[in-house]
Amino acid sequence: MADPIIDGINDPVSSWRRRKNSIEEHADSIGVFPCLPDSAEVPGPVIFYRPDEVLTTDPAGVLQTVELVNGIRPGRIGLEPIAEYRPEKAESDPGVTTFRVFGDPALDAVELAHVLRHYRPDLPVAPHHLLTPGQRVGGNAPPLPPFADRAKPAAAVRSRLGVGWRAGLVDTGMIETSDVQAMAAAGGLRYRVPQDVETPDVDGDGVIDFESTGHGTFISSQLWRSGLDVDVVRVVVDPPMGDAFAEEMSIVRAVDSIGADPDVKLIVICMGTYELVDLPLVGLRAAARRWAADPAFADRLVVCAAGNGTRSDRWFPAGFSADHWTGDLFVAVGSADFARPAVEGVDCAKASEPFDPWRIAPSDFSNFGTWVNAWANGVDVHSHYAEALDYRYDLPDGSADTQPFDGWARWSGTSFAAPRAASRIAEHAAAQGLDPRAAWRSMALGRPWVLFPPKAR
C-alpha cells in the first residue's frame, strides 16, 4: 500500500517535515495536491487527498465502468480493492470500499474519478480525502500558531456538570504532559495508551514538530475544564507526515467507535475538508446519512469547527449542518470576534443589554455562510499545551524565532470556538435535564444561528 501522503518518503525525522510559509511549498513537500482553482480571479479551496485511493459505495458499478473505459482504451485504468468498511449492526448499509489506483501514471485519484463519472455521472466515487485541523491554509493570511502564556491555572481543578453522559473528541490525540496526567488522575479524561498519545517532538531536537501539534490536547482541556467528562480518540496518520492529516475513513471509524458507547452523547470534531462540487465526499457523506437515520444517534449531537479559510465554501463534516437530511445532528461553529463590530462605528464593548447579535463580526480567519449555525469566541483562547519544548516561528524576513512552552498556551481558530459552543450546549442540557440534541434543538429553534458570547467575568 502506498505511503499515506507520498510514495518513497517514510522517515518522520527528515528535514522536509519542517513547516512551510506558502501553500505551494506545503503541498509540494507533503505530496498531496490542492484542487484546481475555480478561476484565476477566485481561487478554489485547498483540498488534500490520497493521490492513489478512491472511495465508493458502489464497487460493482466502479468496476463495470472501469471495464467500459478499458474497452475503449486498454490498460488505461487499474484498480484493486484494498479495504471495505461496513459498520456493525448496519447490514443494510452498502458500506464504503477503498480502491487503490494504478495503471496510467497520468491519472491520480481526482482525474480517475472524473473519468469514471464522465461515463456514469451518477457513480458515487471520489478521492479519499484527508482532513486537517483547519489552520489557515489557503486562506487570506498565514496559519495561526499558538503562543506561550504564563498565566497557567491549576490543572486538575474543575466543577463537573453532572450531565450523566460523556463527550467524545476525535482529533490529534493527547500529549502526556504532567498537567494531562493530573487531569486523567482527577477523573473524567480518558484516552488509550499508546494509541491516542501524540509525540510532540519526534526527532528529539527540543522543538515542537508541527503546526498542529497539541491541537487535541488543547481542545480536550477546554472541554474537561468546562465540566465535561471526555473520551479522546486519535485519528492522525502515523507517523505524522508534515502536519496532522486524518483519513476520511479514519474519522468515520472513530465516530462509529465512539457512537458504540451509549454514554457518549456529544461528539466534537475540529478537523475537516472542503469538497469538489462535481466530486462530493463519499465516505463521510455516506456515514453522515447513516448516523442521521440511526435511532441510536437520536440523542447525539456532533459539534464541528467551521474551519479557518475565510471562505463561504462548506467545510466538512461541519458543512453537513446545511443538509436537510441530517436534521439537527450537526452544529457548525464559526469564530466570532465579540469585541469587533459588524458595523463600523459600533462599540461592542459598550453595547447595551440585552446582547445585540448584530454587533459582532466573524473573526478575520473564520469560514462563514448560512451553513454556519453557531458562533463562539475563538480568539486568544487559553488552554493546556506541550511543556518543556520550544515552538519555531517562521518570520516574514525568512528567519526564525523560538518561544518556550510550559504546558499552557493561547491559540486562535474555529477549533477552539467549537468546544466553547459544545460546553454551553452541555450547560443548557444540564440545567434543563436534556440530552445534547434536545438541548441544541431548544436553543436553535426558529433561529438561523445561535450566538455564544463570552461569559461575564
DRENDO-1510 file (C-alpha; in Angstrom, 1 decimal, always signed):
<recs>
REC; n; res; u; v; w
REC; 1; MET; +0.0; +0.0; +0.0 .
REC; 2; ALA; +1.3; +3.4; -0.8 .
REC; 3; ASP; +2.5; +5.8; +1.8 .
REC; 4; PRO; -0.3; +7.9; +3.3 .
REC; 5; ILE; +0.9; +11.1; +1.7 .
REC; 6; ILE; +3.7; +10.4; -0.8 .
REC; 7; ASP; +5.4; +7.3; -2.2 .
REC; 8; GLY; +9.0; +6.8; -1.1 .
REC; 9; ILE; +9.1; +9.1; +2.0 .
REC; 10; ASN; +8.7; +7.2; +5.3 .
REC; 11; ASP; +11.3; +8.9; +7.5 .
REC; 12; PRO; +9.4; +11.0; +10.1 .
REC; 13; VAL; +12.7; +12.7; +11.1 .
REC; 14; SER; +13.6; +14.1; +7.7 .
REC; 15; SER; +14.2; +17.8; +7.3 .
REC; 16; TRP; +11.4; +18.0; +4.7 .
REC; 17; ARG; +8.9; +17.9; +7.6 .
REC; 18; ARG; +9.6; +21.5; +8.6 .
REC; 19; ARG; +6.6; +23.9; +8.3 .
REC; 20; LYS; +6.4; +25.9; +5.1 .
REC; 21; ASN; +5.5; +29.5; +4.6 .
REC; 22; SER; +3.3; +29.1; +1.5 .
REC; 23; ILE; +0.7; +26.6; +0.4 .
REC; 24; GLU; +2.6; +25.8; -2.8 .
REC; 25; GLU; +5.7; +24.8; -0.8 .
REC; 26; HIS; +3.5; +23.0; +1.7 .
REC; 27; ALA; +1.7; +21.0; -1.0 .
REC; 28; ASP; +4.9; +20.1; -2.8 .
REC; 29; SER; +6.6; +18.9; +0.4 .
REC; 30; ILE; +3.9; +16.5; +1.5 .
REC; 31; GLY; +2.9; +15.2; -1.8 .
REC; 32; VAL; -0.8; +16.0; -1.7 .
REC; 33; PHE; -2.5; +18.3; -4.1 .
REC; 34; PRO; -4.6; +21.4; -3.9 .
REC; 35; CYS; -7.6; +21.3; -6.2 .
REC; 36; LEU; -7.6; +23.4; -9.4 .
REC; 37; PRO; -8.8; +27.0; -8.8 .
REC; 38; ASP; -12.3; +27.8; -9.9 .
REC; 39; SER; -10.9; +30.7; -11.9 .
REC; 40; ALA; -7.8; +32.9; -11.9 .
REC; 41; GLU; -9.6; +35.6; -10.0 .
REC; 42; VAL; -11.4; +33.4; -7.4 .
REC; 43; PRO; -9.2; +30.5; -6.4 .
REC; 44; GLY; -10.9; +27.4; -5.2 .
REC; 45; PRO; -10.4; +26.0; -1.7 .
REC; 46; VAL; -7.4; +23.8; -0.9 .
REC; 47; ILE; -8.3; +20.1; -0.8 .
REC; 48; PHE; -5.9; +17.4; +0.4 .
REC; 49; TYR; -6.4; +13.7; -0.6 .
REC; 50; ARG; -4.6; +10.4; -1.1 .
REC; 51; PRO; -3.4; +10.6; -4.7 .
REC; 52; ASP; -3.7; +6.8; -5.2 .
REC; 53; GLU; -7.0; +6.0; -3.5 .
REC; 54; VAL; -10.7; +6.4; -4.3 .
REC; 55; LEU; -13.8; +5.6; -2.2 .
REC; 56; THR; -17.1; +4.3; -3.4 .
REC; 57; THR; -20.4; +2.9; -2.1 .
REC; 58; ASP; -20.9; +1.1; -5.4 .
REC; 59; PRO; -17.8; -1.1; -6.1 .
REC; 60; ALA; -19.6; -3.2; -8.7 .
REC; 61; GLY; -20.6; +0.0; -10.6 .
REC; 62; VAL; -17.0; +1.3; -10.4 .
REC; 63; LEU; -15.6; -2.0; -11.8 .
REC; 64; GLN; -18.1; -2.1; -14.6 .
REC; 65; THR; -17.3; +1.5; -15.6 .
REC; 66; VAL; -13.5; +0.7; -15.4 .
REC; 67; GLU; -14.2; -2.3; -17.7 .
REC; 68; LEU; -16.0; +0.1; -20.1 .
REC; 69; VAL; -13.2; +2.6; -20.1 .
REC; 70; ASN; -10.5; -0.1; -20.6 .
REC; 71; GLY; -12.5; -1.5; -23.5 .
REC; 72; ILE; -12.1; +1.9; -25.2 .
REC; 73; ARG; -8.5; +2.4; -24.2 .
REC; 74; PRO; -7.0; -0.9; -22.9 .
REC; 75; GLY; -4.9; -0.7; -19.8 .
REC; 76; ARG; -5.9; +2.9; -19.1 .
REC; 77; ILE; -7.2; +2.3; -15.5 .
REC; 78; GLY; -6.0; -0.2; -12.9 .
REC; 79; LEU; -8.0; -0.6; -9.7 .
REC; 80; GLU; -7.7; -3.0; -6.8 .
REC; 81; PRO; -9.9; -3.1; -3.7 .
REC; 82; ILE; -7.8; -2.7; -0.5 .
REC; 83; ALA; -10.4; -2.1; +2.2 .
REC; 84; GLU; -14.1; -2.5; +2.7 .
REC; 85; TYR; -15.8; -0.8; +5.7 .
REC; 86; ARG; -19.3; -1.7; +6.8 .
REC; 87; PRO; -20.1; -0.9; +10.5 .
REC; 88; GLU; -21.6; -3.4; +12.8 .
REC; 89; LYS; -25.3; -3.6; +13.1 .
REC; 90; ALA; -25.7; -2.0; +9.7 .
REC; 91; GLU; -26.2; -5.0; +7.5 .
REC; 92; SER; -28.4; -3.0; +5.0 .
REC; 93; ASP; -25.7; -0.3; +4.7 .
REC; 94; PRO; -23.8; -0.6; +1.4 .
REC; 95; GLY; -20.5; +0.2; +3.1 .
REC; 96; VAL; -17.6; +2.0; +1.6 .
REC; 97; THR; -14.9; +0.3; -0.5 .
REC; 98; THR; -11.4; +1.8; -0.9 .
REC; 99; PHE; -9.7; +1.1; -4.2 .
REC; 100; ARG; -6.0; +1.6; -5.0 .
REC; 101; VAL; -5.4; +3.4; -8.3 .
REC; 102; PHE; -2.7; +2.2; -10.7 .
REC; 103; GLY; -2.2; +1.9; -14.4 .
REC; 104; ASP; -1.9; +5.2; -16.4 .
REC; 105; PRO; +0.6; +7.3; -14.4 .
REC; 106; ALA; -1.2; +10.4; -15.7 .
REC; 107; LEU; -4.3; +9.5; -13.7 .
REC; 108; ASP; -4.4; +10.3; -10.0 .
REC; 109; ALA; -7.5; +9.8; -7.8 .
REC; 110; VAL; -9.2; +13.1; -8.8 .
REC; 111; GLU; -8.6; +12.6; -12.5 .
REC; 112; LEU; -9.7; +8.9; -12.3 .
REC; 113; ALA; -12.9; +9.9; -10.5 .
REC; 114; HIS; -13.6; +12.5; -13.2 .
REC; 115; VAL; -13.1; +9.9; -15.9 .
REC; 116; LEU; -15.4; +7.4; -14.3 .
REC; 117; ARG; -18.1; +10.0; -13.7 .
REC; 118; HIS; -17.8; +11.2; -17.3 .
REC; 119; TYR; -19.1; +7.8; -18.4 .
REC; 120; ARG; -21.5; +7.4; -15.5 .
REC; 121; PRO; -22.4; +10.7; -13.9 .
REC; 122; ASP; -24.3; +9.2; -11.0 .
REC; 123; LEU; -21.5; +7.0; -9.9 .
REC; 124; PRO; -20.6; +7.6; -6.2 .
REC; 125; VAL; -16.8; +7.8; -6.4 .
REC; 126; ALA; -14.4; +10.4; -5.1 .
REC; 127; PRO; -10.8; +10.7; -3.9 .
REC; 128; HIS; -10.0; +9.6; -0.4 .
REC; 129; HIS; -9.9; +13.0; +1.3 .
REC; 130; LEU; -7.5; +14.0; +4.1 .
REC; 131; LEU; -8.9; +16.1; +6.9 .
REC; 132; THR; -6.8; +18.8; +8.6 .
REC; 133; PRO; -7.2; +20.6; +11.9 .
REC; 134; GLY; -8.0; +23.7; +9.9 .
REC; 135; GLN; -5.1; +26.1; +10.1 .
REC; 136; ARG; -5.5; +29.0; +7.7 .
REC; 137; VAL; -4.1; +27.0; +4.8 .
REC; 138; GLY; -5.3; +28.6; +1.5 .
REC; 139; GLY; -7.0; +31.5; +3.3 .
REC; 140; ASN; -6.2; +35.2; +3.3 .
REC; 141; ALA; -3.4; +35.1; +5.9 .
REC; 142; PRO; -0.6; +32.8; +7.3 .
REC; 143; PRO; -1.5; +29.9; +9.6 .
REC; 144; LEU; -2.3; +30.7; +13.2 .
REC; 145; PRO; +0.4; +29.5; +15.6 .
REC; 146; PRO; +0.0; +29.1; +19.4 .
REC; 147; PHE; +1.7; +31.5; +21.7 .
REC; 148; ALA; +3.1; +30.7; +25.2 .
REC; 149; ASP; +1.1; +32.0; +28.2 .
REC; 150; ARG; +2.5; +32.1; +31.7 .
REC; 151; ALA; -1.0; +32.6; +33.4 .
REC; 152; LYS; -1.2; +28.8; +34.0 .
REC; 153; PRO; -4.1; +27.6; +36.2 .
REC; 154; ALA; -4.2; +24.5; +38.4 .
REC; 155; ALA; -4.5; +21.6; +36.0 .
REC; 156; ALA; -6.9; +19.3; +37.9 .
REC; 157; VAL; -9.4; +21.8; +39.3 .
REC; 158; ARG; -12.9; +21.9; +37.7 .
REC; 159; SER; -16.6; +21.7; +38.6 .
REC; 160; ARG; -18.3; +18.7; +36.9 .
REC; 161; LEU; -21.5; +19.5; +35.1 .
REC; 162; GLY; -23.1; +16.2; +36.1 .
REC; 163; VAL; -25.0; +15.7; +32.9 .
REC; 164; GLY; -24.9; +11.9; +33.1 .
REC; 165; TRP; -23.2; +11.5; +29.8 .
REC; 166; ARG; -19.7; +12.0; +28.2 .
REC; 167; ALA; -18.2; +14.0; +25.3 .
REC; 168; GLY; -16.1; +12.3; +22.7 .
REC; 169; LEU; -13.3; +14.2; +20.9 .
REC; 170; VAL; -11.9; +13.0; +17.5 .
REC; 171; ASP; -8.6; +14.8; +17.0 .
REC; 172; THR; -4.8; +14.6; +17.1 .
REC; 173; GLY; -4.6; +12.8; +20.5 .
REC; 174; MET; -3.1; +13.7; +23.8 .
REC; 175; ILE; +0.4; +14.9; +24.8 .
REC; 176; GLU; +1.1; +13.3; +28.1 .
REC; 177; THR; +2.2; +16.3; +30.0 .
REC; 178; SER; +2.2; +16.5; +33.8 .
REC; 179; ASP; -1.0; +18.5; +33.6 .
REC; 180; VAL; -2.7; +16.0; +31.3 .
REC; 181; GLN; -1.7; +13.2; +33.7 .
REC; 182; ALA; -3.1; +15.1; +36.6 .
REC; 183; MET; -6.4; +15.7; +34.7 .
REC; 184; ALA; -6.6; +12.0; +33.9 .
REC; 185; ALA; -5.9; +11.1; +37.5 .
REC; 186; ALA; -8.6; +13.5; +38.7 .
REC; 187; GLY; -11.1; +11.7; +36.6 .
REC; 188; GLY; -13.2; +12.5; +33.6 .
REC; 189; LEU; -10.4; +12.3; +30.9 .
REC; 190; ARG; -9.9; +9.0; +29.1 .
REC; 191; TYR; -7.6; +8.1; +26.3 .
REC; 192; ARG; -5.8; +4.9; +25.3 .
REC; 193; VAL; -2.0; +4.4; +25.7 .
REC; 194; PRO; -0.3; +4.3; +23.3 .
REC; 195; GLN; -2.9; +4.6; +20.6 .
REC; 196; ASP; -4.2; +8.0; +21.5 .
REC; 197; VAL; -0.9; +9.6; +22.6 .
REC; 198; GLU; +0.8; +12.3; +20.5 .
REC; 199; THR; +4.5; +12.7; +20.5 .
REC; 200; PRO; +5.2; +16.4; +20.1 .
REC; 201; ASP; +9.0; +16.1; +19.4 .
REC; 202; VAL; +9.7; +13.0; +17.3 .
REC; 203; ASP; +13.2; +13.9; +16.3 .
REC; 204; GLY; +14.2; +14.9; +19.9 .
REC; 205; ASP; +15.6; +18.4; +19.0 .
REC; 206; GLY; +13.6; +20.2; +21.7 .
REC; 207; VAL; +11.4; +21.9; +19.1 .
REC; 208; ILE; +7.7; +21.1; +18.6 .
REC; 209; ASP; +7.5; +19.3; +15.3 .
REC; 210; PHE; +4.3; +20.5; +13.6 .
REC; 211; GLU; +2.0; +23.5; +13.4 .
REC; 212; SER; -1.0; +21.5; +14.7 .
REC; 213; THR; +0.9; +19.6; +17.4 .
REC; 214; GLY; -1.1; +19.8; +20.7 .
REC; 215; HIS; -4.4; +20.5; +18.9 .
REC; 216; GLY; -6.2; +17.6; +20.6 .
REC; 217; THR; -4.6; +18.4; +24.0 .
REC; 218; PHE; -5.7; +22.0; +23.8 .
REC; 219; ILE; -9.3; +21.2; +22.9 .
REC; 220; SER; -9.8; +18.3; +25.3 .
REC; 221; SER; -8.6; +20.5; +28.1 .
REC; 222; GLN; -11.2; +23.1; +27.1 .
REC; 223; LEU; -13.9; +20.5; +27.3 .
REC; 224; TRP; -12.6; +18.9; +30.5 .
REC; 225; ARG; -12.2; +22.3; +32.3 .
REC; 226; SER; -15.8; +23.2; +31.4 .
REC; 227; GLY; -17.0; +20.3; +33.5 .
REC; 228; LEU; -17.5; +17.6; +30.8 .
REC; 229; ASP; -16.1; +14.1; +31.0 .
REC; 230; VAL; -14.1; +13.5; +27.8 .
REC; 231; ASP; -13.0; +10.5; +25.8 .
REC; 232; VAL; -10.3; +11.3; +23.3 .
REC; 233; VAL; -9.6; +9.3; +20.0 .
REC; 234; ARG; -6.5; +10.0; +17.9 .
REC; 235; VAL; -7.1; +9.8; +14.2 .
REC; 236; VAL; -4.0; +11.3; +12.7 .
REC; 237; VAL; -1.9; +9.4; +10.1 .
REC; 238; ASP; +1.0; +7.8; +12.0 .
REC; 239; PRO; +3.9; +8.6; +11.6 .
REC; 240; PRO; +2.9; +12.2; +11.1 .
REC; 241; MET; +3.7; +13.4; +7.6 .
REC; 242; GLY; +4.4; +17.1; +7.5 .
REC; 243; ASP; +1.4; +18.0; +9.7 .
REC; 244; ALA; -1.7; +16.5; +11.1 .
REC; 245; PHE; -3.7; +14.7; +8.4 .
REC; 246; ALA; -6.5; +12.3; +9.1 .
REC; 247; GLU; -8.0; +10.0; +6.5 .
REC; 248; GLU; -11.7; +10.5; +5.8 .
REC; 249; MET; -12.5; +6.9; +6.7 .
REC; 250; SER; -10.5; +7.1; +9.9 .
REC; 251; ILE; -12.9; +9.9; +11.0 .
REC; 252; VAL; -15.8; +7.6; +10.1 .
REC; 253; ARG; -14.4; +4.7; +12.1 .
REC; 254; ALA; -13.6; +6.9; +15.1 .
REC; 255; VAL; -17.2; +8.3; +15.3 .
REC; 256; ASP; -18.6; +4.8; +14.9 .
REC; 257; SER; -16.4; +3.6; +17.7 .
REC; 258; ILE; -17.4; +6.5; +20.0 .
REC; 259; GLY; -21.0; +6.1; +19.0 .
REC; 260; ALA; -20.9; +2.5; +20.1 .
REC; 261; ASP; -20.7; +3.7; +23.7 .
REC; 262; PRO; -24.2; +4.8; +24.8 .
REC; 263; ASP; -22.7; +7.1; +27.4 .
REC; 264; VAL; -21.1; +9.3; +24.8 .
REC; 265; LYS; -23.7; +11.8; +23.6 .
REC; 266; LEU; -21.7; +14.8; +22.5 .
REC; 267; ILE; -19.1; +14.3; +19.7 .
REC; 268; VAL; -16.6; +17.1; +18.9 .
REC; 269; ILE; -14.7; +17.2; +15.6 .
REC; 270; CYS; -12.3; +20.1; +14.9 .
REC; 271; MET; -10.8; +18.7; +11.7 .
REC; 272; GLY; -12.3; +19.0; +8.2 .
REC; 273; THR; -12.0; +19.2; +4.4 .
REC; 274; TYR; -13.6; +21.1; +1.6 .
REC; 275; GLU; -15.1; +19.1; -1.3 .
REC; 276; LEU; -15.1; +19.5; -5.1 .
REC; 277; VAL; -18.5; +20.4; -6.4 .
REC; 278; ASP; -18.5; +17.7; -9.0 .
REC; 279; LEU; -16.9; +15.1; -6.8 .
REC; 280; PRO; -18.7; +15.2; -3.5 .
REC; 281; LEU; -17.4; +13.3; -0.5 .
REC; 282; VAL; -18.2; +9.6; -0.4 .
REC; 283; GLY; -17.1; +8.2; +2.9 .
REC; 284; LEU; -18.1; +11.0; +5.2 .
REC; 285; ARG; -21.3; +11.7; +3.3 .
REC; 286; ALA; -22.4; +8.1; +3.5 .
REC; 287; ALA; -21.6; +8.0; +7.2 .
REC; 288; ALA; -23.5; +11.2; +7.9 .
REC; 289; ARG; -26.6; +9.8; +6.2 .
REC; 290; ARG; -26.3; +6.6; +8.3 .
REC; 291; TRP; -25.8; +8.5; +11.6 .
REC; 292; ALA; -28.8; +10.8; +10.9 .
REC; 293; ALA; -31.0; +7.8; +10.3 .
REC; 294; ASP; -29.7; +5.7; +13.2 .
REC; 295; PRO; -32.1; +5.6; +16.2 .
REC; 296; ALA; -29.0; +5.1; +18.4 .
REC; 297; PHE; -27.9; +8.6; +17.3 .
REC; 298; ALA; -31.3; +10.3; +18.0 .
REC; 299; ASP; -29.9; +11.9; +21.2 .
REC; 300; ARG; -26.4; +12.5; +20.0 .
REC; 301; LEU; -25.0; +15.8; +18.8 .
REC; 302; VAL; -21.9; +16.4; +16.6 .
REC; 303; VAL; -20.3; +19.8; +17.1 .
REC; 304; CYS; -17.8; +20.7; +14.4 .
REC; 305; ALA; -15.4; +23.6; +13.8 .
REC; 306; ALA; -16.3; +25.5; +10.6 .
REC; 307; GLY; -12.6; +25.9; +9.5 .
REC; 308; ASN; -10.2; +28.8; +9.1 .
REC; 309; GLY; -10.2; +29.5; +5.4 .
REC; 310; THR; -12.1; +32.9; +5.5 .
REC; 311; ARG; -14.4; +31.3; +2.9 .
REC; 312; SER; -18.1; +30.6; +2.4 .
REC; 313; ASP; -17.4; +27.1; +1.0 .
REC; 314; ARG; -18.7; +24.4; +3.3 .
REC; 315; TRP; -16.0; +22.6; +5.3 .
REC; 316; PHE; -16.9; +19.1; +6.3 .
REC; 317; PRO; -18.2; +17.5; +8.4 .
REC; 318; ALA; -19.3; +20.9; +9.8 .
REC; 319; GLY; -20.9; +21.6; +6.4 .
REC; 320; PHE; -23.5; +18.8; +6.8 .
REC; 321; SER; -25.3; +21.3; +9.1 .
REC; 322; ALA; -26.9; +22.7; +5.9 .
REC; 323; ASP; -28.2; +19.4; +4.5 .
REC; 324; HIS; -31.9; +18.8; +5.4 .
REC; 325; TRP; -31.4; +15.0; +5.6 .
REC; 326; THR; -29.1; +15.4; +8.6 .
REC; 327; GLY; -31.8; +17.1; +10.6 .
REC; 328; ASP; -30.2; +18.9; +13.6 .
REC; 329; LEU; -27.4; +16.3; +14.1 .
REC; 330; PHE; -24.5; +18.7; +13.1 .
REC; 331; VAL; -23.6; +22.0; +14.6 .
REC; 332; ALA; -21.1; +24.1; +12.5 .
REC; 333; VAL; -19.3; +26.6; +14.8 .
REC; 334; GLY; -17.6; +29.7; +13.5 .
REC; 335; SER; -15.4; +32.1; +15.4 .
REC; 336; ALA; -16.9; +35.5; +16.2 .
REC; 337; ASP; -15.0; +38.5; +17.4 .
REC; 338; PHE; -17.3; +39.8; +20.1 .
REC; 339; ALA; -15.0; +42.8; +20.6 .
REC; 340; ARG; -15.1; +43.9; +16.9 .
REC; 341; PRO; -18.3; +45.5; +15.5 .
REC; 342; ALA; -20.0; +44.1; +12.4 .
REC; 343; VAL; -20.9; +47.7; +11.5 .
REC; 344; GLU; -18.3; +50.4; +11.6 .
REC; 345; GLY; -18.8; +52.8; +14.4 .
REC; 346; VAL; -20.5; +50.4; +16.8 .
REC; 347; ASP; -18.6; +49.7; +20.0 .
REC; 348; CYS; -19.3; +46.2; +21.1 .
REC; 349; ALA; -17.6; +46.6; +24.4 .
REC; 350; LYS; -20.2; +49.2; +25.3 .
REC; 351; ALA; -23.2; +47.5; +23.7 .
REC; 352; SER; -26.3; +47.8; +25.8 .
REC; 353; GLU; -28.1; +44.8; +27.2 .
REC; 354; PRO; -29.7; +42.6; +26.0 .
REC; 355; PHE; -26.9; +41.3; +23.9 .
REC; 356; ASP; -27.2; +42.5; +20.3 .
REC; 357; PRO; -26.3; +39.8; +17.8 .
REC; 358; TRP; -25.8; +42.3; +15.0 .
REC; 359; ARG; -22.9; +43.9; +16.9 .
REC; 360; ILE; -20.5; +41.1; +16.3 .
REC; 361; ALA; -18.5; +40.1; +13.3 .
REC; 362; PRO; -16.8; +36.8; +12.2 .
REC; 363; SER; -13.1; +36.6; +13.2 .
REC; 364; ASP; -10.9; +37.5; +10.3 .
REC; 365; PHE; -9.9; +33.8; +9.9 .
REC; 366; SER; -13.2; +32.1; +10.2 .
REC; 367; ASN; -15.2; +30.5; +7.5 .
REC; 368; PHE; -18.7; +31.8; +7.2 .
REC; 369; GLY; -22.1; +31.4; +5.4 .
REC; 370; THR; -25.6; +30.3; +6.1 .
REC; 371; TRP; -24.3; +26.8; +6.9 .
REC; 372; VAL; -22.5; +28.1; +10.0 .
REC; 373; ASN; -25.3; +27.8; +12.6 .
REC; 374; ALA; -23.4; +28.7; +15.8 .
REC; 375; TRP; -20.8; +31.3; +16.7 .
REC; 376; ALA; -18.5; +31.5; +19.7 .
REC; 377; ASN; -15.2; +33.3; +20.5 .
REC; 378; GLY; -12.2; +31.5; +19.1 .
REC; 379; VAL; -9.7; +34.4; +19.5 .
REC; 380; ASP; -6.9; +34.1; +22.0 .
REC; 381; VAL; -8.3; +31.1; +23.8 .
REC; 382; HIS; -6.2; +29.8; +26.7 .
REC; 383; SER; -5.7; +26.0; +27.4 .
REC; 384; HIS; -3.2; +23.3; +28.1 .
REC; 385; TYR; -0.4; +22.6; +25.6 .
REC; 386; ALA; +3.0; +21.0; +25.3 .
REC; 387; GLU; +5.6; +21.6; +28.0 .
REC; 388; ALA; +9.4; +21.9; +28.2 .
REC; 389; LEU; +9.6; +22.4; +24.4 .
REC; 390; ASP; +10.2; +25.3; +22.1 .
REC; 391; TYR; +8.0; +26.3; +19.2 .
REC; 392; ARG; +9.7; +27.6; +16.0 .
REC; 393; TYR; +8.1; +30.6; +14.3 .
REC; 394; ASP; +8.9; +31.5; +10.7 .
REC; 395; LEU; +9.3; +35.2; +10.4 .
REC; 396; PRO; +8.5; +37.3; +7.3 .
REC; 397; ASP; +12.1; +38.1; +6.6 .
REC; 398; GLY; +12.9; +34.4; +6.2 .
REC; 399; SER; +14.5; +34.0; +9.6 .
REC; 400; ALA; +13.1; +32.0; +12.5 .
REC; 401; ASP; +12.5; +32.6; +16.2 .
REC; 402; THR; +11.6; +30.2; +19.0 .
REC; 403; GLN; +9.5; +30.5; +22.1 .
REC; 404; PRO; +9.5; +28.1; +25.1 .
REC; 405; PHE; +6.2; +26.5; +26.3 .
REC; 406; ASP; +5.5; +25.2; +29.7 .
REC; 407; GLY; +2.2; +23.4; +29.3 .
REC; 408; TRP; -0.1; +26.4; +28.7 .
REC; 409; ALA; -0.9; +28.5; +25.6 .
REC; 410; ARG; -3.2; +30.9; +23.9 .
REC; 411; TRP; -4.4; +30.0; +20.4 .
REC; 412; SER; -6.9; +31.2; +17.9 .
REC; 413; GLY; -9.2; +29.3; +15.5 .
REC; 414; THR; -12.6; +27.9; +15.0 .
REC; 415; SER; -11.2; +24.7; +16.5 .
REC; 416; PHE; -11.3; +26.5; +19.8 .
REC; 417; ALA; -14.6; +28.1; +19.3 .
REC; 418; ALA; -16.3; +24.7; +18.8 .
REC; 419; PRO; -15.5; +23.3; +22.3 .
REC; 420; ARG; -16.8; +26.6; +23.8 .
REC; 421; ALA; -20.1; +26.1; +22.0 .
REC; 422; ALA; -20.2; +22.5; +22.9 .
REC; 423; SER; -19.7; +23.4; +26.6 .
REC; 424; ARG; -22.5; +25.9; +26.5 .
REC; 425; ILE; -24.9; +23.4; +24.9 .
REC; 426; ALA; -23.9; +21.0; +27.7 .
REC; 427; GLU; -24.6; +23.6; +30.4 .
REC; 428; HIS; -28.0; +24.1; +28.9 .
REC; 429; ALA; -28.6; +20.4; +28.8 .
REC; 430; ALA; -27.6; +20.0; +32.4 .
REC; 431; ALA; -29.8; +22.9; +33.5 .
REC; 432; GLN; -32.9; +21.6; +31.6 .
REC; 433; GLY; -32.3; +17.9; +32.1 .
REC; 434; LEU; -32.0; +17.3; +28.4 .
REC; 435; ASP; -29.8; +15.2; +26.1 .
REC; 436; PRO; -27.4; +17.3; +23.9 .
REC; 437; ARG; -29.6; +17.0; +20.7 .
REC; 438; ALA; -32.7; +18.2; +22.6 .
REC; 439; ALA; -30.7; +21.0; +24.2 .
REC; 440; TRP; -29.4; +22.2; +20.9 .
REC; 441; ARG; -32.9; +21.9; +19.3 .
REC; 442; SER; -34.4; +24.1; +22.1 .
REC; 443; MET; -31.6; +26.7; +21.7 .
REC; 444; ALA; -31.7; +26.9; +17.9 .
REC; 445; LEU; -35.5; +26.8; +17.5 .
REC; 446; GLY; -36.5; +29.5; +15.0 .
REC; 447; ARG; -33.0; +31.0; +14.7 .
REC; 448; PRO; -30.7; +31.0; +11.7 .
REC; 449; TRP; -27.8; +30.7; +14.1 .
REC; 450; VAL; -27.0; +30.7; +17.8 .
REC; 451; LEU; -24.5; +33.1; +19.4 .
REC; 452; PHE; -22.4; +32.1; +22.4 .
REC; 453; PRO; -20.9; +35.4; +23.7 .
REC; 454; PRO; -18.2; +35.2; +26.3 .
REC; 455; LYS; -19.4; +34.9; +29.8 .
REC; 456; ALA; -19.3; +37.9; +32.0 .
REC; 457; ARG; -16.4; +37.8; +34.4 .
</recs>
